[in-house]
Amino acid sequence: MKLGIIGLPNVGKSTLFNALTKAGAEAANYPFCTIDPNVGVVPVPDERLTRLAEMYAPEKITPAVIEFVDIAGLVKGASRGEGLGNKFLAHIREVDAIVHVVRCFEDENVVHVEGSVGPARDIETIGLELVFADMEALEKRIDRTKKLLKGDKKLEGELAFFEGIYQNLEKGIPARKTERADAEAEKLFDSLFLLTAKPVLYAANLSERDMRSPDQNAHFRELSLIADREGAGLLPVCAKIEEEISELMDDEKSLFLSELGLERSGLDRLIAKSYELLGLISFLTAGPKEVRAWTIPKGFRAPQAAGKIHSDFEKGFIRAEIVAYDDLIGAGSYAAAREKASVRSEGKEYVMRDGDVTLFRFNV
């Protein structure tokens, strides 16, 4: 999973990225500090792997990973090359979802590119640039389709589909709101690689004081209404706090979070929200060689999940031996879980569930 972190200059984007990934991306109090996108790969926190490792004593533990891409601050006119221009809009096309960092804190010592804090205005500024970039891309696709239409009437449906998206964009409606009637329409939609098709998670960058009660912050309340209206994700976070957490030892983090009245770090909450936004779950494999988490979309059937491990597993799929994580831990061992009939044999139609501890049987 790849998440693109975007926002206006000086909203705390790179500070948050540094804290999440410890990648050491430069962060400073002036616009366009980030020029080339910084990339950080982070293991997905999953306590289940630790418990399974205690049970199996494996040679290695392999968590799922998430890739964060810190994209340069966008400004008004970016789609026309303003600021650092189209180059950075192109980086957004490569991610699975967008984490839009929105400044919700007041600090006269930190310059705001627009001169004042305003979540609705800031979101509109970036949203319009993404819309304009998509309109330009769609215009080219529509023109190409019209030329091909002269020799292929079957393309009439495609043209109507593209023009419908374009008309919505003209009204400021993002592409992700487009209805896709069937798998063919979905495939056609995906082929466009539109920026506004990406799911969005708003990260409200708050002060340390406001993290204790985000709803007391007027900017956060404004952002909450926007997220609800758009069907977007919303996460209150404090980049400064996350920066401090990233410097602590593991045993110190829990105490620090407890003192702040927080149960989990921003990284943990961001990853959980991202999985929810993208409709992802994790299944687990466990044995003496390796304990590992595998990320798949909700709705994947057992053979598709097997294919995540190796294509041969999917081609030669016979069955999956599955025990729910909670049942396995409750039983104390795989053998005990089998004795309790908690281990199930599932076929090709089985839909995987989060936390399924799975052993695939296959023949090639």
C-alpha positions as CSV (number, residue, x, y, z in Angstrom):
1,M,0.0,0.0,0.0
2,K,1.3,3.4,-1.0
3,L,0.0,6.6,0.6
4,G,0.8,10.1,-0.8
5,I,1.1,12.8,1.8
6,I,0.0,16.1,0.3
7,G,-0.9,19.6,1.5
8,L,-0.1,23.2,1.1
9,P,3.4,24.3,2.0
10,N,4.1,24.7,5.7
11,V,1.1,22.7,7.1
12,G,3.4,20.2,8.8
13,K,3.5,17.7,6.0
14,S,7.2,16.9,6.1
15,T,7.3,17.0,9.9
16,L,4.6,14.4,10.0
17,F,6.3,12.3,7.4
18,N,9.6,12.4,9.3
19,A,7.9,11.3,12.5
20,L,5.9,8.5,10.8
21,T,8.9,7.1,8.9
22,K,12.0,8.4,10.7
23,A,13.3,9.0,7.1
24,G,14.9,12.3,8.0
25,A,13.2,14.3,5.2
26,E,14.1,18.0,5.4
27,A,11.4,20.1,7.2
28,A,11.7,23.9,7.5
29,N,9.6,27.0,7.9
30,Y,9.5,28.1,4.3
31,P,7.5,27.0,1.2
32,F,8.7,24.3,-1.1
33,C,11.2,22.8,1.3
34,T,10.3,19.4,-0.2
35,I,11.4,19.4,-3.9
36,D,11.7,15.7,-4.8
37,P,9.3,13.3,-3.1
38,N,10.6,11.5,-0.1
39,V,9.7,7.9,0.4
40,G,9.6,5.9,3.6
41,V,8.6,2.3,4.1
42,V,7.1,1.5,7.5
43,P,6.1,-1.8,9.0
44,V,2.4,-2.1,9.9
45,P,2.0,-2.4,13.7
46,D,0.3,-5.7,14.5
47,E,0.5,-7.1,18.0
48,R,-0.9,-10.4,16.7
49,L,2.5,-11.1,15.1
50,T,4.2,-10.8,18.5
51,R,1.8,-13.3,20.1
52,L,2.1,-15.8,17.2
53,A,5.9,-15.5,17.4
54,E,5.8,-16.4,21.1
55,M,3.8,-19.5,20.1
56,Y,5.9,-20.6,17.1
57,A,9.4,-19.2,17.9
58,P,10.0,-18.6,14.2
59,E,13.3,-17.8,12.5
60,K,11.9,-14.4,11.4
61,I,8.8,-12.1,11.7
62,T,7.7,-10.3,8.7
63,P,5.0,-7.6,9.1
64,A,3.0,-6.0,6.3
65,V,4.5,-2.7,5.1
66,I,3.1,0.6,4.1
67,E,4.9,3.1,1.9
68,F,4.6,6.8,2.6
69,V,5.4,9.4,-0.2
70,D,6.0,13.0,1.0
71,I,4.9,15.1,-2.1
72,A,6.0,18.7,-2.4
73,G,3.5,21.3,-1.2
74,L,0.9,22.3,-3.8
75,V,-0.2,25.8,-4.4
76,K,-2.9,27.6,-6.4
77,G,-2.0,27.2,-10.1
78,A,0.0,24.0,-9.7
79,S,-1.9,22.4,-12.5
80,R,-0.6,25.1,-14.8
81,G,3.0,24.8,-13.5
82,E,2.9,27.3,-10.6
83,G,5.1,26.6,-7.6
84,L,6.9,23.4,-8.5
85,G,4.2,22.5,-11.0
86,N,2.8,19.5,-12.7
87,K,5.7,17.3,-11.9
88,F,4.4,16.7,-8.4
89,L,0.8,16.1,-9.5
90,A,2.2,13.2,-11.4
91,H,3.6,11.7,-8.2
92,I,0.1,11.6,-6.8
93,R,-1.1,9.3,-9.7
94,E,1.2,6.6,-8.4
95,V,-0.3,6.3,-4.9
96,D,-3.3,4.2,-3.6
97,A,-4.7,6.9,-1.4
98,I,-4.1,10.5,-0.4
99,V,-3.3,11.7,3.1
100,H,-4.2,15.4,2.9
101,V,-2.5,17.2,5.8
102,V,-4.6,20.3,6.8
103,R,-3.3,22.9,9.2
104,C,-5.7,23.4,12.1
105,F,-3.4,25.1,14.5
106,E,-2.6,28.8,15.0
107,D,1.0,29.9,15.3
108,E,2.3,33.3,14.3
109,N,5.8,31.9,14.1
110,V,4.9,29.5,11.3
111,V,4.2,31.1,8.0
112,H,1.0,30.1,6.2
113,V,1.2,30.4,2.4
114,E,-2.3,32.1,2.3
115,G,-1.6,34.4,5.3
116,S,-4.1,32.7,7.7
117,V,-5.4,29.3,8.8
118,G,-8.5,28.2,6.8
119,P,-9.2,24.5,6.3
120,A,-12.1,24.9,3.8
121,R,-10.1,27.3,1.7
122,D,-7.0,25.2,1.8
123,I,-8.9,22.1,0.8
124,E,-10.6,23.9,-2.0
125,T,-7.2,25.2,-3.3
126,I,-5.7,21.8,-3.6
127,G,-8.9,20.1,-4.7
128,L,-9.3,22.5,-7.6
129,E,-5.7,21.8,-8.8
130,L,-6.4,18.1,-8.8
131,V,-9.7,18.7,-10.7
132,F,-8.0,20.9,-13.3
133,A,-5.2,18.3,-13.8
134,D,-7.9,15.6,-14.3
135,M,-9.8,17.7,-16.7
136,E,-6.7,18.2,-18.8
137,A,-6.0,14.5,-18.9
138,L,-9.6,13.7,-19.7
139,E,-9.7,16.2,-22.6
140,K,-6.8,14.3,-24.2
141,R,-8.6,10.9,-23.7
142,I,-11.9,12.3,-25.1
143,D,-10.2,13.7,-28.1
144,R,-8.4,10.4,-28.8
145,T,-11.6,8.5,-28.4
146,K,-13.5,10.8,-30.8
147,K,-10.9,10.1,-33.4
148,L,-11.1,6.4,-33.0
149,L,-14.9,6.6,-32.9
150,K,-15.0,7.2,-36.7
151,G,-14.0,3.6,-37.3
152,D,-15.6,1.9,-34.2
153,K,-19.1,2.6,-33.0
154,K,-18.5,0.5,-29.9
155,L,-16.6,3.3,-28.5
156,E,-19.7,5.5,-28.2
157,G,-20.3,4.1,-24.7
158,E,-16.7,4.8,-23.6
159,L,-17.0,8.4,-24.9
160,A,-20.2,9.0,-23.0
161,F,-18.6,7.6,-19.9
162,F,-15.6,9.9,-20.2
163,E,-17.8,13.0,-21.0
164,G,-19.9,12.2,-17.9
165,I,-16.9,12.3,-15.6
166,Y,-15.7,15.5,-17.3
167,Q,-19.0,17.2,-16.7
168,N,-18.9,16.3,-13.1
169,L,-15.4,17.7,-12.8
170,E,-16.6,20.9,-14.3
171,K,-19.0,21.1,-11.4
172,G,-16.2,20.4,-8.9
173,I,-17.4,16.8,-8.3
174,P,-14.3,14.5,-7.9
175,A,-14.0,11.5,-10.1
176,R,-14.3,9.1,-7.1
177,K,-18.0,10.0,-7.0
178,T,-18.5,8.5,-10.5
179,E,-20.9,5.5,-10.6
180,R,-19.4,2.4,-12.2
181,A,-22.2,0.1,-13.3
182,D,-20.1,-3.1,-13.8
183,A,-16.6,-4.5,-13.9
184,E,-16.1,-3.2,-17.4
185,A,-16.8,0.3,-16.3
186,E,-14.6,-0.1,-13.3
187,K,-11.7,-1.3,-15.6
188,L,-12.3,1.7,-17.9
189,F,-12.4,4.1,-15.0
190,D,-9.1,2.7,-13.6
191,S,-7.4,3.1,-16.9
192,L,-7.7,6.9,-16.5
193,F,-5.5,7.2,-13.4
194,L,-7.3,10.3,-12.3
195,L,-6.1,12.2,-9.2
196,T,-9.6,12.9,-7.8
197,A,-10.3,9.1,-8.0
198,K,-8.0,8.5,-5.1
199,P,-9.6,7.9,-1.7
200,V,-8.8,10.8,0.7
201,L,-7.9,10.8,4.4
202,Y,-7.7,14.3,6.0
203,A,-5.0,14.5,8.7
204,A,-6.0,17.5,10.8
205,N,-2.7,18.9,12.2
206,L,-3.5,20.2,15.7
207,S,-1.6,21.7,18.5
208,E,-0.6,19.5,21.4
209,R,-3.3,21.2,23.6
210,D,-6.0,20.6,21.1
211,M,-5.1,16.9,20.7
212,R,-6.6,16.4,24.1
213,S,-10.1,17.5,22.8
214,P,-10.0,18.1,19.0
215,D,-13.7,19.0,18.9
216,Q,-13.0,22.2,20.9
217,N,-10.9,23.4,17.9
218,A,-13.1,25.4,15.4
219,H,-10.9,24.5,12.5
220,F,-11.2,20.8,13.3
221,R,-15.0,21.1,13.5
222,E,-15.0,22.8,10.1
223,L,-12.8,20.0,8.7
224,S,-15.1,17.3,10.2
225,L,-18.1,18.7,8.3
226,I,-16.1,18.7,5.0
227,A,-15.0,15.1,5.6
228,D,-18.5,13.9,6.3
229,R,-19.9,15.7,3.3
230,E,-17.2,14.1,1.0
231,G,-17.3,10.7,2.6
232,A,-13.5,11.1,3.3
233,G,-11.6,9.8,6.3
234,L,-10.6,12.1,9.1
235,L,-7.8,11.8,11.6
236,P,-6.8,14.3,14.3
237,V,-3.0,14.3,14.7
238,C,-0.3,16.5,16.1
239,A,2.9,16.4,14.0
240,K,4.9,17.8,16.8
241,I,3.8,15.1,19.2
242,E,4.5,12.4,16.6
243,E,8.0,13.9,16.1
244,E,8.6,13.5,19.9
245,I,7.2,10.0,19.9
246,S,9.5,8.9,17.1
247,E,12.5,9.8,19.3
248,L,11.4,7.7,22.2
249,M,12.3,4.1,23.1
250,D,9.4,1.6,22.8
251,D,8.9,1.3,26.6
252,E,8.7,5.1,26.9
253,K,6.1,5.6,24.1
254,S,3.2,4.1,26.1
255,L,3.9,6.2,29.1
256,F,4.2,9.4,26.9
257,L,0.9,8.6,25.1
258,S,-0.8,7.9,28.4
259,E,0.2,11.2,29.8
260,L,-1.3,12.9,26.8
261,G,-4.5,10.9,27.1
262,L,-3.9,9.0,23.9
263,E,-4.3,5.2,23.4
264,R,-2.3,4.9,20.2
265,S,0.3,6.9,18.3
266,G,-0.6,8.8,15.2
267,L,1.1,6.2,13.0
268,D,-1.0,3.4,14.4
269,R,-4.2,5.4,14.0
270,L,-3.2,6.5,10.5
271,I,-2.5,3.0,9.3
272,A,-5.8,1.7,10.8
273,K,-7.7,4.5,9.1
274,S,-5.9,3.8,5.8
275,Y,-6.8,0.1,5.9
276,E,-10.4,1.1,6.6
277,L,-10.4,3.7,3.8
278,L,-9.0,1.3,1.2
279,G,-11.1,-1.7,2.4
280,L,-8.0,-3.8,3.3
281,I,-7.5,-6.6,5.8
282,S,-4.6,-8.8,6.9
283,F,-4.4,-12.6,7.0
284,L,-1.6,-14.3,8.9
285,T,0.7,-17.3,8.2
286,A,2.6,-18.9,11.0
287,G,5.3,-21.6,11.4
288,P,8.8,-22.3,12.6
289,K,10.4,-20.5,9.7
290,E,8.3,-17.4,9.6
291,V,5.3,-15.5,11.1
292,R,4.0,-13.1,8.6
293,A,1.1,-10.7,7.9
294,W,-0.3,-10.4,4.3
295,T,-2.5,-7.4,3.2
296,I,-5.4,-8.1,0.9
297,P,-8.7,-6.3,-0.1
298,K,-11.8,-7.3,1.7
299,G,-13.8,-9.8,-0.3
300,F,-10.7,-11.7,-1.5
301,R,-11.5,-15.5,-1.7
302,A,-9.0,-18.0,-0.4
303,P,-7.3,-18.8,-3.8
304,Q,-6.7,-15.0,-4.4
305,A,-5.2,-14.7,-0.9
306,A,-3.0,-17.7,-1.7
307,G,-1.8,-15.9,-4.8
308,K,-0.5,-13.1,-2.7
309,I,2.1,-15.6,-1.4
310,H,2.9,-17.2,-4.7
311,S,1.1,-17.5,-8.0
312,D,1.5,-21.3,-7.9
313,F,-0.5,-21.3,-4.7
314,E,-3.4,-19.8,-6.5
315,K,-3.1,-22.0,-9.6
316,G,-2.9,-25.2,-7.7
317,F,-5.2,-24.3,-4.8
318,I,-6.8,-27.3,-3.1
319,R,-8.0,-25.9,0.2
320,A,-7.1,-23.5,3.1
321,E,-6.8,-24.7,6.7
322,I,-7.9,-21.7,8.7
323,V,-8.2,-20.8,12.4
324,A,-9.3,-17.4,13.7
325,Y,-6.5,-15.7,15.5
326,D,-8.5,-15.3,18.7
327,D,-9.4,-19.0,18.7
328,L,-5.8,-20.0,18.2
329,I,-4.5,-17.7,21.0
330,G,-7.4,-18.9,23.2
331,A,-6.5,-22.6,22.6
332,G,-2.8,-22.0,23.3
333,S,-1.5,-23.9,20.3
334,Y,-2.4,-25.1,16.8
335,A,-2.7,-28.7,18.0
336,A,-5.1,-27.6,20.8
337,A,-7.1,-25.5,18.4
338,R,-7.5,-28.5,16.1
339,E,-8.6,-30.7,19.0
340,K,-11.3,-28.1,19.8
341,A,-12.4,-28.2,16.1
342,S,-11.4,-24.5,15.7
343,V,-9.4,-25.3,12.6
344,R,-11.6,-25.3,9.5
345,S,-11.0,-26.6,6.0
346,E,-12.2,-24.0,3.5
347,G,-12.6,-24.3,-0.3
348,K,-12.3,-22.0,-3.3
349,E,-15.4,-19.9,-2.4
350,Y,-14.3,-19.0,1.1
351,V,-14.1,-15.2,1.7
352,M,-11.1,-14.4,3.8
353,R,-11.5,-12.6,7.2
354,D,-9.1,-10.3,9.0
355,G,-6.9,-12.3,11.4
356,D,-7.4,-15.6,9.7
357,V,-4.3,-17.7,10.5
358,T,-4.0,-19.7,7.3
359,L,-2.2,-22.8,5.9
360,F,-2.8,-23.2,2.1
361,R,-2.8,-26.7,0.6
362,F,-1.9,-26.7,-3.1
363,N,-0.7,-28.9,-5.9
364,V,1.2,-27.8,-9.0
